[in-house]
Amino acid sequence: LASSFEVIYAFLDNFMTQQEVLPKVMNKLHDSAGLLPYIKGPLVKDAQNLKYQELWRLCIVKYAADSSAARERMPELFSTSDEAGEAGAEMGDNKRQEEQGKWRAKVPEIRDLKDPKMHRVLLSIVRLIKLFSLKAASDPTGLLKTVANTVDQQGREKLLIGPSTGLVTCPNYEIKIECLKVIEHVLQTSAWQLTQEEMGWLMQYLKATGMSAGKQEEFLIEVLQLIILLVQNKSKTGELFRQKFAKLAIRESFEMLRVNCHRDVKEDSEEEKEKNAISLVILKFLQVTSRPMTGGLRRFL
């Protein structure tokens, strides 16, 4: 599945192949039914999200590095697979439903998802969503714009940066950062689509905690870049952010700078580079907020 999405991305990203491939894949993409269920987690409005759940099960049953250990740990997953053969076919409806209920209850939320094969699928979908937005303006057929608008109408921002079930809560930092890059493009081309609630979600990720964990510095840099775009935005969206969230952003940035300055990274050159990089972005943000055009934010510095 991930390979399919990656091939579609490669074709759509190339102008020469885009025009030939686009009409052929539009029936699958125009309503986003082939994409969005996979990034919605195991439940959608208290209903079972079968696409997400089945994908997770297949990753364990067919592609697990140690399938014998997985079988011992979760035998109910295998009892519903093709490997069950005739025994599975002879299983009564009630028994089959009972077995399925057991394994479906174990399907992890996105924030607890650790399977690298699932990560690859989710990452390929986010990259497609970003591509739809990037290419929409230059697509003479208008088909990519239709897809991009459909994704937006189905709650793109909530799916990507929602605080409880958003894809940005996934432990994989490539996915986290790619989600923010989609929002960055939205801000650069159609900032009016970002609501006050969605700005609030974004602010929840501007925290000093865990700055040295994994690629947290890269993630925080992306968050800060988005905050800078919002502060500089001259539309009503930017004005709303400056009124409601800029003061909090300044306070959190100073706290991040304080924590970052106290990190001891002398024996790790890579960590030192990351430390310096995030300090520079924080200082850039503070510099931006000190300018007159930001609506009097200097008094909060």
BELWO-V864290 format. One record per backbone hydrogen bond with DSSP energy under -1.0 kcal/mol. CO is the residue of the C=O (numbers start at 1). NH is the residue of the N-H. E is the energy in kcal/mol with one decimal. If there is no record, write none. Layout:
((CO NH E) (CO NH E))
//
This chain:
((1 5 -2.2) (2 6 -2.4) (3 7 -2.3) (4 8 -2.4) (5 9 -2.3) (6 10 -2.2) (7 11 -2.2) (8 12 -2.7) (9 13 -2.1) (14 18 -2.6) (15 19 -1.2) (17 21 -2.6) (18 22 -2.8) (21 25 -1.4) (22 26 -1.2) (25 29 -1.6) (26 30 -3.2) (29 32 -1.3) (32 35 -1.5) (32 36 -2.0) (35 38 -1.2) (36 39 -1.8) (37 40 -1.3) (42 49 -3.0) (44 47 -1.5) (47 44 -2.7) (48 50 -1.1) (49 53 -2.2) (50 54 -3.0) (51 55 -2.0) (52 56 -2.1) (53 57 -2.3) (54 58 -2.6) (55 59 -2.0) (56 60 -1.5) (57 61 -3.1) (58 62 -2.4) (58 63 -1.0) (66 70 -1.9) (67 71 -2.4) (68 72 -1.9) (69 73 -2.1) (70 74 -2.9) (74 77 -1.5) (75 79 -1.5) (78 81 -1.2) (81 84 -1.5) (82 85 -1.8) (85 89 -1.7) (86 90 -2.4) (92 96 -2.8) (93 97 -2.5) (94 98 -2.1) (95 99 -2.5) (96 100 -2.5) (97 101 -2.3) (98 102 -1.4) (99 103 -1.7) (100 104 -2.6) (101 105 -1.3) (103 106 -1.3) (104 107 -1.1) (109 112 -1.5) (110 113 -1.4) (115 119 -2.1) (116 120 -1.9) (117 121 -1.6) (118 122 -2.6) (119 123 -2.7) (120 124 -2.1) (121 125 -1.8) (122 126 -2.2) (123 127 -2.2) (124 128 -1.5) (125 129 -2.4) (126 130 -2.4) (127 131 -2.2) (128 132 -2.4) (129 133 -1.4) (130 134 -2.4) (131 135 -2.8) (132 136 -1.0) (142 146 -1.5) (143 147 -2.0) (144 148 -2.8) (145 149 -2.6) (146 150 -2.1) (147 151 -2.5) (148 152 -2.0) (149 153 -2.5) (150 154 -1.4) (152 155 -1.7) (155 159 -2.5) (156 160 -1.9) (157 161 -3.4) (158 162 -1.5) (159 167 -2.8) (160 168 -2.3) (162 166 -1.4) (166 169 -2.0) (167 170 -1.8) (172 176 -1.9) (173 177 -2.7) (174 178 -2.1) (175 179 -2.2) (176 180 -1.5) (177 181 -1.7) (178 182 -1.5) (179 183 -1.6) (180 184 -2.3) (181 185 -1.8) (182 186 -1.9) (183 187 -2.4) (184 188 -1.9) (185 189 -1.7) (186 190 -3.1) (190 193 -2.2) (191 194 -2.0) (195 199 -2.0) (196 200 -2.1) (197 201 -1.8) (198 202 -2.0) (199 203 -2.0) (200 204 -1.0) (202 205 -1.5) (203 206 -1.4) (205 207 -1.5) (210 213 -1.6) (213 216 -2.4) (215 219 -2.1) (216 220 -2.8) (217 221 -2.3) (218 222 -1.9) (219 223 -2.1) (220 224 -2.7) (221 225 -2.2) (222 226 -1.9) (223 227 -2.2) (224 228 -2.5) (225 229 -2.0) (226 230 -2.2) (227 231 -2.4) (228 232 -2.2) (229 233 -1.1) (235 239 -2.1) (236 240 -2.5) (237 241 -2.1) (238 242 -2.5) (239 243 -1.9) (240 244 -2.4) (241 245 -3.0) (241 246 -1.5) (245 249 -2.4) (246 250 -2.4) (247 251 -2.1) (248 252 -2.7) (249 253 -2.0) (250 254 -2.2) (251 255 -1.8) (252 256 -2.5) (253 257 -2.4) (254 258 -2.3) (255 259 -2.5) (256 260 -2.6) (257 261 -2.2) (258 262 -1.1) (260 263 -1.2) (265 268 -1.7) (268 272 -2.0) (269 273 -2.0) (270 274 -2.3) (271 275 -2.6) (272 276 -2.4) (273 277 -2.4) (274 278 -2.2) (275 279 -1.7) (276 280 -2.1) (277 281 -1.7) (278 282 -2.2) (279 283 -2.4) (280 284 -2.0) (281 285 -2.3) (282 286 -2.5) (283 287 -2.3) (284 288 -2.4) (285 289 -2.2) (288 291 -1.4) (291 294 -1.6) (292 295 -1.3) (297 300 -2.1) (298 301 -1.6))
//
